[in-house]
């Protein structure tokens, strides 16, 4: 068990001063929990393999289930995606920041631990000022998944997180209840034809409509 600090941050006006210790923990390879627009997430420095593996251990998550990367700005995807198609760019422009995870062919910067050895990686730019500022202060993407023990419901409040993860993470950032409360929609854009992996907050028909593919 480790000491877990919970800090409350105003979701409308997060400050660097409040989040600097959390960013320092990320840089040091520790686990942190934070709000996003969808649900609370648990994350680690995406470029530190030992830190990434801690995410799986804390959640009792099988290591063959990939994590995704959270980024602060849409253009940050260039660092982690090997190529970005015109279809992907349309969806990034339409939905980022927002509740859409896109799956790309991974760049050399992405660790095997994140992708479970696969050749693709999920990336999302969330619509939440707290986590985006945390990512900027950390200087790296966060390798992340929902902040619940495997098999339990995804948490929408910090209190729900504490029940399962207190003592397993360095920080829990309490930013109030998440805005949407539903997981992101996941779309594979690593090939010519976009493919739905998981329908979440954004309906698949809406995604197809934005691309001019809905029939």
C-alpha positions as CSV (number, residue, x, y, z in Angstrom):
1,X,0.0,0.0,0.0
2,X,1.2,3.5,-0.8
3,X,0.1,6.9,0.5
4,X,-2.6,8.4,-1.7
5,X,-3.3,12.1,-1.7
6,X,-6.6,13.4,-2.9
7,X,-6.6,17.0,-4.2
8,X,-9.7,19.0,-5.2
9,X,-9.4,21.0,-8.4
10,X,-11.9,23.5,-9.9
11,X,-12.8,21.9,-13.3
12,X,-13.5,25.3,-14.7
13,X,-10.2,26.9,-13.6
14,X,-7.5,24.4,-12.8
15,X,-4.2,25.9,-11.9
16,X,-0.6,24.8,-12.7
17,X,0.2,25.2,-9.0
18,X,-2.4,22.7,-8.0
19,X,-1.4,20.1,-10.6
20,X,2.4,20.5,-10.5
21,X,2.9,17.8,-7.8
22,X,0.7,15.4,-9.7
23,X,2.7,16.1,-12.9
24,X,5.9,15.5,-10.9
25,X,4.5,12.1,-9.8
26,X,3.8,11.2,-13.4
27,X,7.3,12.1,-14.4
28,X,8.6,10.0,-11.5
29,X,6.7,6.9,-12.8
30,X,3.9,7.0,-10.3
31,X,0.2,6.3,-11.0
32,X,-2.4,9.1,-10.9
33,X,-6.2,9.3,-11.2
34,X,-7.9,12.2,-12.9
35,X,-11.3,13.3,-14.3
36,X,-12.0,13.3,-18.0
37,X,-15.1,14.4,-19.9
38,X,-16.3,10.8,-19.9
39,X,-15.3,8.9,-16.7
40,X,-12.4,9.0,-14.3
41,X,-9.1,7.6,-15.6
42,X,-6.0,6.0,-14.1
43,X,-2.8,6.8,-16.0
44,X,1.0,6.8,-16.1
45,X,3.8,8.2,-18.1
46,X,3.3,6.6,-21.5
47,X,7.0,6.5,-22.3
48,X,8.0,4.7,-19.1
49,X,7.4,0.9,-19.4
50,X,7.6,0.2,-15.7
51,X,5.0,2.9,-15.0
52,X,2.7,1.6,-17.7
53,X,2.8,-1.9,-16.2
54,X,1.7,-0.4,-12.8
55,X,-1.6,0.5,-14.4
56,X,-2.4,-3.1,-15.2
57,X,-1.4,-4.2,-11.7
58,X,-3.4,-1.6,-9.9
59,X,-6.6,-2.5,-11.9
60,X,-6.1,-6.3,-12.0
61,X,-6.2,-5.8,-15.7
62,X,-4.9,-8.5,-18.1
63,X,-1.7,-7.3,-19.8
64,X,-3.0,-8.4,-23.1
65,X,-5.7,-5.7,-23.1
66,X,-4.2,-2.5,-24.6
67,X,-4.3,0.9,-22.9
68,X,-5.0,4.1,-24.8
69,X,-3.1,7.4,-24.9
70,X,-4.6,10.7,-23.7
71,X,-3.1,13.8,-25.3
72,X,-3.4,17.5,-24.5
73,X,-3.9,18.9,-28.0
74,X,-5.1,17.2,-31.3
75,X,-1.8,17.9,-33.0
76,X,0.0,15.8,-30.4
77,X,-1.3,12.7,-32.1
78,X,1.5,13.2,-34.7
79,X,4.0,12.0,-32.1
80,X,2.3,8.7,-31.5
81,X,0.5,7.8,-34.7
82,X,2.6,6.5,-37.6
83,X,0.2,8.0,-40.1
84,X,-3.0,10.0,-40.0
85,X,-5.4,9.5,-42.8
86,X,-7.8,12.2,-44.2
87,X,-10.7,10.3,-42.5
88,X,-8.9,10.5,-39.2
89,X,-8.2,14.2,-39.6
90,X,-11.9,14.8,-40.3
91,X,-12.9,13.1,-37.1
92,X,-10.2,14.8,-35.1
93,X,-11.4,18.2,-36.3
94,X,-15.0,17.3,-35.6
95,X,-14.7,15.6,-32.2
96,X,-11.4,16.5,-30.5
97,X,-11.3,17.5,-27.8
98,X,-14.2,15.1,-27.0
99,X,-15.4,11.6,-26.4
100,X,-13.9,9.9,-29.4
101,X,-11.0,7.5,-29.3
102,X,-9.3,6.9,-32.6
103,X,-7.1,3.8,-33.3
104,X,-4.0,4.5,-35.5
105,X,-1.0,2.5,-36.6
106,X,1.5,3.2,-33.8
107,X,4.7,5.2,-34.2
108,X,8.0,4.0,-32.9
109,X,7.5,6.2,-29.8
110,X,4.7,4.0,-28.5
111,X,5.6,1.2,-26.1
112,X,4.7,-2.5,-26.5
113,X,3.4,-2.3,-22.9
114,X,0.7,0.2,-24.0
115,X,-0.5,-1.7,-27.1
116,X,-0.1,-5.3,-25.7
117,X,2.4,-5.8,-28.5
118,X,-0.1,-4.8,-31.2
119,X,0.7,-2.6,-34.2
120,X,-2.0,0.0,-33.4
121,X,-2.7,2.4,-30.6
122,X,-5.8,4.2,-29.4
123,X,-5.5,8.0,-28.9
124,X,-7.9,10.5,-27.5
125,X,-7.9,14.3,-26.7
126,X,-10.4,14.6,-23.9
127,X,-12.6,17.7,-23.4
128,X,-11.5,18.3,-19.8
129,X,-9.3,21.2,-18.7
130,X,-7.9,19.4,-15.7
131,X,-6.4,16.4,-17.5
132,X,-5.3,18.4,-20.5
133,X,-3.3,20.7,-18.2
134,X,-1.9,17.7,-16.3
135,X,-0.7,16.2,-19.6
136,X,0.9,19.5,-20.7
137,X,2.7,19.8,-17.3
138,X,3.9,16.2,-17.5
139,X,5.3,16.6,-21.0
140,X,4.1,13.2,-22.2
141,X,0.9,11.4,-23.1
142,X,-0.8,9.5,-20.4
143,X,-1.2,5.7,-20.9
144,X,-4.7,5.2,-19.4
145,X,-7.9,3.4,-19.0
146,X,-10.9,3.8,-16.7
147,X,-10.1,4.1,-13.0
148,X,-11.9,1.1,-11.8
149,X,-10.9,-2.4,-10.7
150,X,-11.4,-4.7,-13.7
151,X,-15.0,-5.8,-14.0
152,X,-16.4,-3.0,-11.8
153,X,-18.4,0.0,-13.3
154,X,-16.4,3.0,-14.6
155,X,-16.3,5.7,-12.0
156,X,-17.9,9.1,-12.5
157,X,-16.7,10.7,-9.2
158,X,-13.5,10.7,-7.2
159,X,-15.3,9.0,-4.3
160,X,-16.1,6.0,-6.5
161,X,-12.4,5.8,-7.4
162,X,-11.2,5.9,-3.8
163,X,-13.2,2.7,-3.0
164,X,-11.0,0.6,-5.3
165,X,-7.8,2.5,-5.8
166,X,-6.8,4.3,-2.6
167,X,-3.4,3.0,-1.6
168,X,-2.6,2.0,-5.2
169,X,-2.0,5.4,-6.7
170,X,0.0,8.5,-5.7
171,X,-2.7,11.1,-6.4
172,X,-6.4,11.2,-7.0
173,X,-7.5,14.5,-8.6
174,X,-11.0,15.3,-7.6
175,X,-12.6,17.5,-10.3
176,X,-16.2,16.8,-9.4
177,X,-18.6,14.5,-11.3
178,X,-17.6,13.9,-14.9
179,X,-19.6,15.8,-17.5
180,X,-20.7,12.9,-19.7
181,X,-20.5,9.8,-17.5
182,X,-20.3,7.4,-20.5
183,X,-17.2,5.9,-22.1
184,X,-15.8,7.3,-25.4
185,X,-16.8,5.8,-28.8
186,X,-13.8,3.9,-30.3
187,X,-13.2,4.0,-34.0
188,X,-10.4,2.2,-35.9
189,X,-8.9,4.5,-38.5
190,X,-5.8,2.5,-39.1
191,X,-7.1,1.2,-42.5
192,X,-8.9,2.7,-45.4
193,X,-12.3,2.0,-44.1
194,X,-13.3,3.3,-40.6
195,X,-14.5,0.5,-38.3
196,X,-16.5,0.8,-35.0
197,X,-14.8,-0.9,-32.1
198,X,-17.0,0.3,-29.3
199,X,-20.0,2.6,-29.4
200,X,-19.9,5.1,-26.5
201,X,-21.2,8.6,-26.1
202,X,-21.1,9.4,-29.8
203,X,-23.5,7.2,-31.9
204,X,-21.8,5.3,-34.8
205,X,-24.4,6.6,-37.2
206,X,-23.4,10.2,-36.4
207,X,-19.7,9.4,-37.0
208,X,-20.6,7.9,-40.4
209,X,-22.8,10.9,-41.2
210,X,-19.9,13.3,-40.5
211,X,-17.8,11.3,-43.0
212,X,-20.6,11.3,-45.6
213,X,-20.8,7.5,-45.3
214,X,-24.2,7.1,-43.5
215,X,-26.8,5.3,-45.6
